[in-house]
């Protein structure tokens, strides 16, 4: 084992994962099922209802979008991960240079912290039924709702950080053991809700009342379900976990998360809000916190599910964020990077604004981070054929590859302008932005690329 590995906690952050450390398929099926059967699923399903999604968009749009996500994981992310066996951050360092990667890692780490913070927000709603005086956030909440809310977020966030510091193996075990019963709780919530409504026609229940504005279309649902994890698959963040896989077929393990978490769980969670709208007269635009809805459906078991579902997603997310922060300062231990990430995560989780705007936030998240994956895709699959250097920063000795910077920031800047100025739905942006980044990287590499021996 190398000295670098010993210093970094045996997670092989700056070297290829050795044969002896590879993991079988069970670790990935469990991890993906746990990570994507998450606390935020209790938010995303109801947000579809609040946005007036049609039944056909939900049932068929989610099927198509999640299938596309699985294929992206398998044929792009896992293919590269099992050939290179490097973290995203170390691979990118070879292409872009250490100083440029530090900038990317900062953006990456912060956005991952906000994502993990959203899990804390959802998990904290499970505390509410135990303390009726605690004010729970709604879809319109942006600021902390009180001292009790802040305390709950801090305690939950610290627990998540400690688990993430245990390393990938422990994180995978958390997902492996938690996922099966969490899915059962999601389904139980839906079945109890259907029974209370005395209506098992899911299509009719998911159909919004006549005159409801449709803020998200079939295409919007497809793109959201495909690209809500764009940073992980198309953006190559999951190189960091799939590098441990024995075969690229481990990419198919993402189906456990996409079709159990992002299909079954979203629809089940949507039905929870449908019940509260129809029976309790809740305004769908205001919504109801997950803890209250789940507690009403299945009681304390549901509250435990809300809590653990947040943990199983935040754990690998914090793991990735810790690696990103460690990438900025390679001499820093992964545990210290994870601790810093956890602190930022807790700060973000205290504010409900992020999770209450999750449909928009995930699109921005993917639009900023996914395009960098196009550069790795070009480097791995096309560089030799197109006559440009692979790992150009490593071969030239530069610490800052300007070609990468411009290829990344120009498309992202255009995309953010489209969102801010023209209010383009953010989930439409990751794919064209990523394609543009890849094309621009090839063109700029041809014209101004680094000279390598």
NUMAR-238062 format. One record per residue (C-alpha): residue number from 1; residue in one letter; x, y, z. Coordinates in steps of 0.25 Angstrom, whole numbers, always signed. Layout:
! residues N
n NUM | res A | X X | Y Y | Z Z
...
! end
This chain:
! residues 453
n 1 | res X | X +0 | Y +0 | Z +0
n 2 | res X | X +6 | Y +14 | Z -4
n 3 | res X | X +9 | Y +24 | Z +6
n 4 | res X | X -2 | Y +33 | Z +0
n 5 | res X | X -12 | Y +23 | Z +2
n 6 | res X | X -8 | Y +21 | Z +17
n 7 | res X | X -9 | Y +36 | Z +19
n 8 | res X | X -23 | Y +37 | Z +12
n 9 | res X | X -30 | Y +27 | Z +21
n 10 | res X | X -28 | Y +15 | Z +11
n 11 | res X | X -39 | Y +20 | Z +1
n 12 | res X | X -29 | Y +21 | Z -10
n 13 | res X | X -32 | Y +36 | Z -13
n 14 | res X | X -19 | Y +38 | Z -22
n 15 | res X | X -17 | Y +25 | Z -28
n 16 | res X | X -25 | Y +14 | Z -35
n 17 | res X | X -33 | Y +5 | Z -27
n 18 | res X | X -25 | Y -9 | Z -26
n 19 | res X | X -31 | Y -22 | Z -29
n 20 | res X | X -32 | Y -26 | Z -15
n 21 | res X | X -41 | Y -15 | Z -11
n 22 | res X | X -52 | Y -17 | Z -22
n 23 | res X | X -66 | Y -20 | Z -17
n 24 | res X | X -77 | Y -29 | Z -23
n 25 | res X | X -90 | Y -24 | Z -28
n 26 | res X | X -98 | Y -25 | Z -15
n 27 | res X | X -90 | Y -13 | Z -10
n 28 | res X | X -95 | Y -5 | Z -21
n 29 | res X | X -109 | Y -10 | Z -22
n 30 | res X | X -111 | Y -7 | Z -7
n 31 | res X | X -104 | Y +7 | Z -8
n 32 | res X | X -112 | Y +12 | Z -20
n 33 | res X | X -125 | Y +7 | Z -14
n 34 | res X | X -122 | Y +13 | Z -1
n 35 | res X | X -117 | Y +26 | Z -6
n 36 | res X | X -128 | Y +29 | Z -16
n 37 | res X | X -139 | Y +24 | Z -7
n 38 | res X | X -137 | Y +37 | Z +1
n 39 | res X | X -143 | Y +46 | Z +10
n 40 | res X | X -144 | Y +56 | Z -2
n 41 | res X | X -153 | Y +46 | Z -9
n 42 | res X | X -164 | Y +51 | Z +2
n 43 | res X | X -162 | Y +65 | Z -4
n 44 | res X | X -161 | Y +62 | Z -19
n 45 | res X | X -174 | Y +54 | Z -20
n 46 | res X | X -182 | Y +65 | Z -13
n 47 | res X | X -175 | Y +76 | Z -21
n 48 | res X | X -180 | Y +69 | Z -34
n 49 | res X | X -194 | Y +70 | Z -29
n 50 | res X | X -192 | Y +85 | Z -25
n 51 | res X | X -187 | Y +88 | Z -39
n 52 | res X | X -199 | Y +81 | Z -46
n 53 | res X | X -192 | Y +69 | Z -52
n 54 | res X | X -202 | Y +60 | Z -60
n 55 | res X | X -204 | Y +46 | Z -57
n 56 | res X | X -198 | Y +42 | Z -71
n 57 | res X | X -186 | Y +50 | Z -69
n 58 | res X | X -183 | Y +44 | Z -55
n 59 | res X | X -186 | Y +30 | Z -59
n 60 | res X | X -179 | Y +29 | Z -73
n 61 | res X | X -170 | Y +41 | Z -72
n 62 | res X | X -163 | Y +36 | Z -59
n 63 | res X | X -162 | Y +22 | Z -66
n 64 | res X | X -154 | Y +28 | Z -78
n 65 | res X | X -146 | Y +38 | Z -70
n 66 | res X | X -141 | Y +28 | Z -60
n 67 | res X | X -138 | Y +18 | Z -71
n 68 | res X | X -129 | Y +28 | Z -78
n 69 | res X | X -122 | Y +31 | Z -65
n 70 | res X | X -119 | Y +16 | Z -63
n 71 | res X | X -113 | Y +15 | Z -77
n 72 | res X | X -105 | Y +27 | Z -74
n 73 | res X | X -99 | Y +21 | Z -62
n 74 | res X | X -96 | Y +8 | Z -68
n 75 | res X | X -90 | Y +12 | Z -82
n 76 | res X | X -83 | Y +25 | Z -78
n 77 | res X | X -80 | Y +26 | Z -63
n 78 | res X | X -77 | Y +11 | Z -60
n 79 | res X | X -70 | Y +9 | Z -73
n 80 | res X | X -60 | Y +20 | Z -69
n 81 | res X | X -59 | Y +17 | Z -55
n 82 | res X | X -56 | Y +2 | Z -56
n 83 | res X | X -45 | Y +5 | Z -67
n 84 | res X | X -38 | Y +17 | Z -59
n 85 | res X | X -42 | Y +13 | Z -45
n 86 | res X | X -39 | Y +28 | Z -40
n 87 | res X | X -48 | Y +38 | Z -33
n 88 | res X | X -54 | Y +49 | Z -41
n 89 | res X | X -45 | Y +59 | Z -35
n 90 | res X | X -32 | Y +51 | Z -37
n 91 | res X | X -35 | Y +48 | Z -52
n 92 | res X | X -39 | Y +63 | Z -54
n 93 | res X | X -26 | Y +67 | Z -48
n 94 | res X | X -19 | Y +60 | Z -59
n 95 | res X | X -27 | Y +67 | Z -70
n 96 | res X | X -29 | Y +81 | Z -64
n 97 | res X | X -18 | Y +83 | Z -54
n 98 | res X | X -18 | Y +83 | Z -39
n 99 | res X | X -21 | Y +98 | Z -38
n 100 | res X | X -33 | Y +98 | Z -47
n 101 | res X | X -38 | Y +85 | Z -40
n 102 | res X | X -37 | Y +93 | Z -27
n 103 | res X | X -47 | Y +103 | Z -33
n 104 | res X | X -56 | Y +92 | Z -38
n 105 | res X | X -55 | Y +84 | Z -25
n 106 | res X | X -60 | Y +96 | Z -17
n 107 | res X | X -72 | Y +98 | Z -26
n 108 | res X | X -74 | Y +83 | Z -25
n 109 | res X | X -73 | Y +82 | Z -10
n 110 | res X | X -82 | Y +93 | Z -7
n 111 | res X | X -93 | Y +88 | Z -16
n 112 | res X | X -92 | Y +74 | Z -11
n 113 | res X | X -93 | Y +80 | Z +3
n 114 | res X | X -105 | Y +88 | Z +0
n 115 | res X | X -111 | Y +74 | Z -6
n 116 | res X | X -107 | Y +67 | Z +7
n 117 | res X | X -113 | Y +79 | Z +15
n 118 | res X | X -126 | Y +76 | Z +8
n 119 | res X | X -126 | Y +62 | Z +14
n 120 | res X | X -124 | Y +68 | Z +28
n 121 | res X | X -136 | Y +77 | Z +25
n 122 | res X | X -145 | Y +66 | Z +22
n 123 | res X | X -140 | Y +57 | Z +33
n 124 | res X | X -143 | Y +68 | Z +43
n 125 | res X | X -157 | Y +68 | Z +40
n 126 | res X | X -158 | Y +54 | Z +46
n 127 | res X | X -155 | Y +61 | Z +60
n 128 | res X | X -168 | Y +70 | Z +59
n 129 | res X | X -178 | Y +59 | Z +63
n 130 | res X | X -170 | Y +57 | Z +76
n 131 | res X | X -170 | Y +72 | Z +79
n 132 | res X | X -184 | Y +78 | Z +75
n 133 | res X | X -179 | Y +92 | Z +78
n 134 | res X | X -168 | Y +91 | Z +68
n 135 | res X | X -172 | Y +99 | Z +55
n 136 | res X | X -170 | Y +91 | Z +43
n 137 | res X | X -166 | Y +97 | Z +29
n 138 | res X | X -176 | Y +97 | Z +17
n 139 | res X | X -173 | Y +99 | Z +2
n 140 | res X | X -173 | Y +114 | Z +5
n 141 | res X | X -162 | Y +114 | Z +16
n 142 | res X | X -148 | Y +119 | Z +14
n 143 | res X | X -143 | Y +122 | Z +28
n 144 | res X | X -142 | Y +113 | Z +41
n 145 | res X | X -155 | Y +112 | Z +48
n 146 | res X | X -149 | Y +113 | Z +62
n 147 | res X | X -139 | Y +108 | Z +72
n 148 | res X | X -144 | Y +94 | Z +73
n 149 | res X | X -143 | Y +93 | Z +58
n 150 | res X | X -129 | Y +97 | Z +58
n 151 | res X | X -125 | Y +88 | Z +69
n 152 | res X | X -131 | Y +76 | Z +62
n 153 | res X | X -124 | Y +79 | Z +49
n 154 | res X | X -110 | Y +80 | Z +56
n 155 | res X | X -112 | Y +67 | Z +64
n 156 | res X | X -116 | Y +60 | Z +51
n 157 | res X | X -105 | Y +66 | Z +43
n 158 | res X | X -94 | Y +62 | Z +53
n 159 | res X | X -99 | Y +48 | Z +52
n 160 | res X | X -99 | Y +48 | Z +37
n 161 | res X | X -85 | Y +53 | Z +37
n 162 | res X | X -79 | Y +43 | Z +47
n 163 | res X | X -85 | Y +32 | Z +38
n 164 | res X | X -79 | Y +38 | Z +25
n 165 | res X | X -65 | Y +39 | Z +32
n 166 | res X | X -65 | Y +23 | Z +33
n 167 | res X | X -62 | Y +22 | Z +18
n 168 | res X | X -69 | Y +16 | Z +6
n 169 | res X | X -70 | Y +2 | Z +11
n 170 | res X | X -78 | Y +6 | Z +23
n 171 | res X | X -86 | Y +16 | Z +15
n 172 | res X | X -90 | Y +4 | Z +5
n 173 | res X | X -94 | Y -5 | Z +17
n 174 | res X | X -103 | Y +6 | Z +22
n 175 | res X | X -110 | Y +7 | Z +9
n 176 | res X | X -110 | Y -9 | Z +7
n 177 | res X | X -117 | Y -11 | Z +20
n 178 | res X | X -127 | Y +1 | Z +20
n 179 | res X | X -132 | Y +1 | Z +6
n 180 | res X | X -142 | Y -11 | Z +6
n 181 | res X | X -150 | Y -7 | Z +18
n 182 | res X | X -150 | Y +7 | Z +14
n 183 | res X | X -157 | Y +4 | Z +1
n 184 | res X | X -167 | Y -4 | Z +8
n 185 | res X | X -170 | Y +8 | Z +17
n 186 | res X | X -172 | Y +16 | Z +4
n 187 | res X | X -182 | Y +6 | Z -1
n 188 | res X | X -189 | Y +5 | Z +12
n 189 | res X | X -191 | Y +20 | Z +12
n 190 | res X | X -198 | Y +19 | Z -1
n 191 | res X | X -206 | Y +7 | Z +2
n 192 | res X | X -211 | Y +13 | Z +15
n 193 | res X | X -214 | Y +26 | Z +8
n 194 | res X | X -222 | Y +19 | Z -3
n 195 | res X | X -230 | Y +12 | Z +8
n 196 | res X | X -233 | Y +25 | Z +15
n 197 | res X | X -238 | Y +31 | Z +2
n 198 | res X | X -246 | Y +18 | Z -2
n 199 | res X | X -240 | Y +20 | Z -16
n 200 | res X | X -230 | Y +11 | Z -22
n 201 | res X | X -230 | Y +18 | Z -36
n 202 | res X | X -216 | Y +23 | Z -35
n 203 | res X | X -218 | Y +30 | Z -49
n 204 | res X | X -230 | Y +38 | Z -45
n 205 | res X | X -224 | Y +42 | Z -31
n 206 | res X | X -211 | Y +47 | Z -38
n 207 | res X | X -219 | Y +55 | Z -49
n 208 | res X | X -219 | Y +69 | Z -44
n 209 | res X | X -233 | Y +76 | Z -43
n 210 | res X | X -238 | Y +83 | Z -56
n 211 | res X | X -232 | Y +97 | Z -57
n 212 | res X | X -219 | Y +94 | Z -49
n 213 | res X | X -207 | Y +101 | Z -56
n 214 | res X | X -198 | Y +91 | Z -61
n 215 | res X | X -184 | Y +96 | Z -57
n 216 | res X | X -177 | Y +83 | Z -62
n 217 | res X | X -180 | Y +76 | Z -75
n 218 | res X | X -177 | Y +61 | Z -79
n 219 | res X | X -163 | Y +66 | Z -85
n 220 | res X | X -160 | Y +73 | Z -72
n 221 | res X | X -163 | Y +60 | Z -64
n 222 | res X | X -154 | Y +52 | Z -73
n 223 | res X | X -143 | Y +62 | Z -72
n 224 | res X | X -144 | Y +64 | Z -57
n 225 | res X | X -144 | Y +49 | Z -54
n 226 | res X | X -132 | Y +47 | Z -64
n 227 | res X | X -124 | Y +59 | Z -59
n 228 | res X | X -127 | Y +61 | Z -45
n 229 | res X | X -115 | Y +53 | Z -43
n 230 | res X | X -107 | Y +58 | Z -55
n 231 | res X | X -95 | Y +62 | Z -46
n 232 | res X | X -94 | Y +47 | Z -42
n 233 | res X | X -95 | Y +40 | Z -55
n 234 | res X | X -92 | Y +50 | Z -67
n 235 | res X | X -84 | Y +59 | Z -58
n 236 | res X | X -76 | Y +47 | Z -54
n 237 | res X | X -76 | Y +49 | Z -38
n 238 | res X | X -80 | Y +34 | Z -37
n 239 | res X | X -66 | Y +30 | Z -42
n 240 | res X | X -62 | Y +32 | Z -28
n 241 | res X | X -71 | Y +20 | Z -24
n 242 | res X | X -72 | Y +12 | Z -36
n 243 | res X | X -57 | Y +11 | Z -37
n 244 | res X | X -58 | Y +0 | Z -27
n 245 | res X | X -67 | Y -8 | Z -36
n 246 | res X | X -62 | Y -21 | Z -42
n 247 | res X | X -70 | Y -19 | Z -55
n 248 | res X | X -77 | Y -7 | Z -62
n 249 | res X | X -89 | Y -15 | Z -61
n 250 | res X | X -90 | Y -9 | Z -47
n 251 | res X | X -95 | Y +3 | Z -54
n 252 | res X | X -108 | Y -5 | Z -55
n 253 | res X | X -109 | Y -5 | Z -40
n 254 | res X | X -114 | Y +10 | Z -41
n 255 | res X | X -127 | Y +4 | Z -46
n 256 | res X | X -130 | Y +0 | Z -31
n 257 | res X | X -130 | Y +14 | Z -28
n 258 | res X | X -137 | Y +20 | Z -40
n 259 | res X | X -149 | Y +10 | Z -41
n 260 | res X | X -151 | Y +8 | Z -26
n 261 | res X | X -147 | Y +21 | Z -21
n 262 | res X | X -149 | Y +31 | Z -33
n 263 | res X | X -162 | Y +24 | Z -38
n 264 | res X | X -169 | Y +16 | Z -27
n 265 | res X | X -165 | Y +26 | Z -16
n 266 | res X | X -168 | Y +38 | Z -23
n 267 | res X | X -182 | Y +33 | Z -27
n 268 | res X | X -185 | Y +28 | Z -13
n 269 | res X | X -180 | Y +42 | Z -7
n 270 | res X | X -189 | Y +49 | Z -17
n 271 | res X | X -201 | Y +41 | Z -12
n 272 | res X | X -198 | Y +46 | Z +2
n 273 | res X | X -200 | Y +60 | Z -2
n 274 | res X | X -212 | Y +57 | Z -10
n 275 | res X | X -219 | Y +51 | Z +2
n 276 | res X | X -216 | Y +64 | Z +10
n 277 | res X | X -221 | Y +73 | Z -1
n 278 | res X | X -234 | Y +65 | Z -3
n 279 | res X | X -237 | Y +61 | Z +12
n 280 | res X | X -231 | Y +72 | Z +20
n 281 | res X | X -232 | Y +84 | Z +10
n 282 | res X | X -217 | Y +87 | Z +10
n 283 | res X | X -213 | Y +96 | Z -1
n 284 | res X | X -204 | Y +88 | Z -11
n 285 | res X | X -196 | Y +101 | Z -13
n 286 | res X | X -193 | Y +101 | Z +2
n 287 | res X | X -192 | Y +86 | Z +4
n 288 | res X | X -190 | Y +79 | Z +17
n 289 | res X | X -177 | Y +74 | Z +23
n 290 | res X | X -172 | Y +60 | Z +21
n 291 | res X | X -172 | Y +56 | Z +36
n 292 | res X | X -186 | Y +60 | Z +39
n 293 | res X | X -191 | Y +53 | Z +26
n 294 | res X | X -184 | Y +40 | Z +28
n 295 | res X | X -187 | Y +40 | Z +43
n 296 | res X | X -202 | Y +41 | Z +40
n 297 | res X | X -201 | Y +29 | Z +30
n 298 | res X | X -192 | Y +19 | Z +37
n 299 | res X | X -188 | Y +25 | Z +50
n 300 | res X | X -174 | Y +24 | Z +57
n 301 | res X | X -169 | Y +14 | Z +47
n 302 | res X | X -171 | Y +24 | Z +36
n 303 | res X | X -164 | Y +35 | Z +45
n 304 | res X | X -152 | Y +26 | Z +46
n 305 | res X | X -152 | Y +24 | Z +31
n 306 | res X | X -152 | Y +39 | Z +28
n 307 | res X | X -140 | Y +40 | Z +38
n 308 | res X | X -132 | Y +28 | Z +32
n 309 | res X | X -136 | Y +31 | Z +17
n 310 | res X | X -129 | Y +45 | Z +20
n 311 | res X | X -117 | Y +38 | Z +26
n 312 | res X | X -115 | Y +28 | Z +14
n 313 | res X | X -115 | Y +39 | Z +4
n 314 | res X | X -107 | Y +49 | Z +12
n 315 | res X | X -96 | Y +39 | Z +15
n 316 | res X | X -90 | Y +36 | Z +1
n 317 | res X | X -93 | Y +51 | Z -3
n 318 | res X | X -84 | Y +55 | Z +9
n 319 | res X | X -74 | Y +45 | Z +5
n 320 | res X | X -73 | Y +51 | Z -9
n 321 | res X | X -73 | Y +65 | Z -3
n 322 | res X | X -61 | Y +61 | Z +6
n 323 | res X | X -54 | Y +56 | Z -5
n 324 | res X | X -56 | Y +69 | Z -13
n 325 | res X | X -51 | Y +77 | Z -1
n 326 | res X | X -39 | Y +68 | Z +1
n 327 | res X | X -36 | Y +70 | Z -14
n 328 | res X | X -34 | Y +85 | Z -11
n 329 | res X | X -24 | Y +82 | Z -1
n 330 | res X | X -18 | Y +68 | Z -4
n 331 | res X | X -10 | Y +67 | Z +9
n 332 | res X | X -23 | Y +68 | Z +17
n 333 | res X | X -29 | Y +55 | Z +22
n 334 | res X | X -42 | Y +50 | Z +16
n 335 | res X | X -48 | Y +51 | Z +30
n 336 | res X | X -45 | Y +65 | Z +32
n 337 | res X | X -50 | Y +68 | Z +18
n 338 | res X | X -63 | Y +61 | Z +22
n 339 | res X | X -64 | Y +68 | Z +35
n 340 | res X | X -63 | Y +82 | Z +28
n 341 | res X | X -73 | Y +77 | Z +18
n 342 | res X | X -82 | Y +73 | Z +29
n 343 | res X | X -82 | Y +86 | Z +36
n 344 | res X | X -86 | Y +93 | Z +23
n 345 | res X | X -97 | Y +83 | Z +21
n 346 | res X | X -103 | Y +86 | Z +35
n 347 | res X | X -103 | Y +101 | Z +32
n 348 | res X | X -110 | Y +98 | Z +19
n 349 | res X | X -120 | Y +88 | Z +25
n 350 | res X | X -125 | Y +98 | Z +35
n 351 | res X | X -131 | Y +107 | Z +24
n 352 | res X | X -143 | Y +100 | Z +17
n 353 | res X | X -141 | Y +109 | Z +5
n 354 | res X | X -133 | Y +98 | Z -3
n 355 | res X | X -142 | Y +86 | Z -1
n 356 | res X | X -154 | Y +94 | Z -4
n 357 | res X | X -149 | Y +98 | Z -17
n 358 | res X | X -143 | Y +85 | Z -20
n 359 | res X | X -148 | Y +83 | Z -34
n 360 | res X | X -141 | Y +96 | Z -38
n 361 | res X | X -129 | Y +94 | Z -29
n 362 | res X | X -125 | Y +80 | Z -35
n 363 | res X | X -126 | Y +85 | Z -49
n 364 | res X | X -116 | Y +96 | Z -46
n 365 | res X | X -107 | Y +86 | Z -38
n 366 | res X | X -106 | Y +77 | Z -51
n 367 | res X | X -105 | Y +89 | Z -60
n 368 | res X | X -92 | Y +94 | Z -53
n 369 | res X | X -86 | Y +81 | Z -50
n 370 | res X | X -90 | Y +71 | Z -61
n 371 | res X | X -82 | Y +78 | Z -73
n 372 | res X | X -69 | Y +75 | Z -66
n 373 | res X | X -72 | Y +60 | Z -69
n 374 | res X | X -72 | Y +63 | Z -84
n 375 | res X | X -58 | Y +66 | Z -83
n 376 | res X | X -55 | Y +53 | Z -76
n 377 | res X | X -64 | Y +46 | Z -87
n 378 | res X | X -56 | Y +52 | Z -98
n 379 | res X | X -42 | Y +49 | Z -91
n 380 | res X | X -46 | Y +35 | Z -89
n 381 | res X | X -54 | Y +31 | Z -102
n 382 | res X | X -50 | Y +41 | Z -113
n 383 | res X | X -37 | Y +48 | Z -110
n 384 | res X | X -28 | Y +38 | Z -117
n 385 | res X | X -37 | Y +37 | Z -129
n 386 | res X | X -38 | Y +52 | Z -130
n 387 | res X | X -24 | Y +55 | Z -129
n 388 | res X | X -24 | Y +62 | Z -116
n 389 | res X | X -15 | Y +58 | Z -103
n 390 | res X | X -21 | Y +50 | Z -92
n 391 | res X | X -18 | Y +55 | Z -78
n 392 | res X | X -12 | Y +67 | Z -84
n 393 | res X | X -9 | Y +74 | Z -71
n 394 | res X | X -1 | Y +62 | Z -65
n 395 | res X | X +7 | Y +61 | Z -78
n 396 | res X | X +10 | Y +76 | Z -80
n 397 | res X | X +12 | Y +78 | Z -65
n 398 | res X | X +3 | Y +90 | Z -64
n 399 | res X | X -6 | Y +93 | Z -52
n 400 | res X | X -17 | Y +101 | Z -59
n 401 | res X | X -22 | Y +96 | Z -73
n 402 | res X | X -29 | Y +109 | Z -78
n 403 | res X | X -36 | Y +100 | Z -89
n 404 | res X | X -44 | Y +93 | Z -79
n 405 | res X | X -48 | Y +106 | Z -71
n 406 | res X | X -54 | Y +112 | Z -84
n 407 | res X | X -60 | Y +99 | Z -89
n 408 | res X | X -67 | Y +98 | Z -75
n 409 | res X | X -71 | Y +112 | Z -72
n 410 | res X | X -76 | Y +117 | Z -85
n 411 | res X | X -87 | Y +107 | Z -87
n 412 | res X | X -91 | Y +108 | Z -72
n 413 | res X | X -91 | Y +123 | Z -73
n 414 | res X | X -100 | Y +123 | Z -85
n 415 | res X | X -109 | Y +113 | Z -78
n 416 | res X | X -110 | Y +121 | Z -65
n 417 | res X | X -114 | Y +133 | Z -74
n 418 | res X | X -125 | Y +125 | Z -80
n 419 | res X | X -130 | Y +121 | Z -66
n 420 | res X | X -129 | Y +135 | Z -60
n 421 | res X | X -133 | Y +143 | Z -72
n 422 | res X | X -143 | Y +134 | Z -79
n 423 | res X | X -148 | Y +125 | Z -68
n 424 | res X | X -144 | Y +112 | Z -75
n 425 | res X | X -147 | Y +100 | Z -66
n 426 | res X | X -134 | Y +96 | Z -61
n 427 | res X | X -135 | Y +81 | Z -64
n 428 | res X | X -135 | Y +85 | Z -79
n 429 | res X | X -121 | Y +91 | Z -77
n 430 | res X | X -111 | Y +80 | Z -73
n 431 | res X | X -111 | Y +72 | Z -86
n 432 | res X | X -109 | Y +83 | Z -96
n 433 | res X | X -99 | Y +90 | Z -87
n 434 | res X | X -91 | Y +76 | Z -85
n 435 | res X | X -91 | Y +74 | Z -101
n 436 | res X | X -87 | Y +88 | Z -103
n 437 | res X | X -76 | Y +87 | Z -93
n 438 | res X | X -70 | Y +74 | Z -100
n 439 | res X | X -71 | Y +80 | Z -113
n 440 | res X | X -64 | Y +93 | Z -109
n 441 | res X | X -53 | Y +85 | Z -101
n 442 | res X | X -50 | Y +78 | Z -114
n 443 | res X | X -49 | Y +91 | Z -122
n 444 | res X | X -41 | Y +98 | Z -112
n 445 | res X | X -32 | Y +87 | Z -110
n 446 | res X | X -29 | Y +86 | Z -125
n 447 | res X | X -26 | Y +101 | Z -126
n 448 | res X | X -20 | Y +105 | Z -113
n 449 | res X | X -17 | Y +91 | Z -106
n 450 | res X | X -6 | Y +89 | Z -97
n 451 | res X | X +7 | Y +84 | Z -104
n 452 | res X | X +11 | Y +70 | Z -99
n 453 | res X | X +23 | Y +62 | Z -102
! end
